Each structure stands twice: as C-alpha cells, then as structure tokens.
Amino acid sequence: MDFVCYDKKLVIELDGGQHAKNKAKDIKRDKWLQEHGFKVLRLWNNEVLCNVEGVLEAVKKSALFHPPPSPSHQGRGN
C-alpha cells in the first residue's frame, strides 16, 4: 500500500510499469482489501505527475465513499 486512510477506508496505490506485468498479485490484494471494507484507488505514476488536478479530484471523490458501519455487538446476551 502506498497510502491508506483508515477513517475513510480508502487505499491509494501508485503503480509503475512493473504492475502492468504482475496484475494477478494486485487483483488478489485488491480483493482482500475490498473484502475488509476498503475501497482501492489505483493510479499510474505518470498520471500523478502529468495530471495532478485530475488525480486530486479522483481522490476527493473516492474519499466520499463511506462503508456501512459494522454491526454492533452490544446488547447481545448469552
């Protein structure tokens, strides 16, 4: 993970060319993160360097994602 915001459950991955060759590993990790309530935003390194405004807008939109709250375990008696 390159960046994570636990409060928003958002993971931001900055990918270089090596990620184009090993997509299976990224897909597996993304699936695990999503199963644990995280949203994964993948951005290419050159996109970050050449389109800062667009990247900031994508991050802002992704930060609006609010996962449903976990069920409360309070009030459960045995």
C-alpha positions as CSV (number, residue, x, y, z in Angstrom):
1,M,0.0,0.0,0.0
2,D,1.2,3.4,-0.8
3,F,-1.3,5.4,1.1
4,V,-4.2,4.5,3.4
5,C,-6.9,6.5,5.2
6,Y,-8.4,4.2,7.8
7,D,-11.1,6.8,8.7
8,K,-12.4,6.7,5.1
9,K,-11.3,3.0,4.5
10,L,-9.5,4.2,1.3
11,V,-6.3,2.7,-0.1
12,I,-4.4,4.6,-2.8
13,E,-1.9,2.7,-4.9
14,L,0.5,4.4,-7.1
15,D,1.6,2.0,-9.8
16,G,4.6,2.0,-12.1
17,G,5.2,-0.2,-15.2
18,Q,6.0,-3.3,-13.1
19,H,2.4,-3.5,-12.1
20,A,1.3,-4.0,-15.7
21,K,3.3,-7.3,-15.8
22,N,2.0,-8.7,-12.5
23,K,-1.7,-7.9,-12.4
24,A,-2.7,-11.1,-10.7
25,K,-0.9,-10.1,-7.4
26,D,-2.6,-6.7,-7.5
27,I,-6.0,-8.2,-8.2
28,K,-5.6,-10.7,-5.3
29,R,-4.6,-7.9,-2.8
30,D,-7.3,-5.6,-4.0
31,K,-9.9,-8.3,-3.5
32,W,-8.6,-8.9,0.1
33,L,-8.8,-5.2,0.9
34,Q,-12.3,-4.9,-0.6
35,E,-13.4,-7.9,1.4
36,H,-12.3,-6.0,4.5
37,G,-14.3,-2.9,3.6
38,F,-11.6,-0.8,1.8
39,K,-12.0,1.0,-1.5
40,V,-8.9,0.8,-3.6
41,L,-7.9,3.6,-5.9
42,R,-5.1,2.7,-8.4
43,L,-3.3,5.5,-10.2
44,W,-0.4,5.3,-12.6
45,N,2.8,7.2,-11.6
46,N,2.8,9.2,-14.8
47,E,-0.9,10.1,-14.2
48,V,0.1,11.6,-10.9
49,L,3.0,13.5,-12.4
50,C,1.1,14.8,-15.5
51,N,-2.4,15.3,-14.2
52,V,-2.3,16.4,-10.6
53,E,-5.6,18.2,-10.7
54,G,-7.4,15.1,-12.1
55,V,-5.7,12.9,-9.5
56,L,-6.8,15.2,-6.7
57,E,-10.3,15.1,-8.0
58,A,-10.3,11.3,-8.1
59,V,-9.0,11.1,-4.6
60,K,-11.6,13.6,-3.3
61,K,-14.4,11.6,-5.0
62,S,-13.1,8.3,-3.6
63,A,-12.9,9.8,-0.1
64,L,-16.7,10.4,-0.2
65,F,-17.1,6.6,-0.1
66,H,-18.5,5.7,3.3
67,P,-18.7,1.9,4.1
68,P,-21.7,0.8,6.1
69,P,-21.0,0.7,9.8
70,S,-20.1,-2.6,11.3
71,P,-22.9,-4.3,13.2
72,S,-22.9,-3.5,16.9
73,H,-22.1,-6.4,19.2
74,Q,-23.6,-4.6,22.2
75,G,-26.8,-5.9,23.6
76,R,-26.1,-9.5,22.6
77,G,-26.5,-11.7,25.6
78,N,-25.6,-15.3,26.1
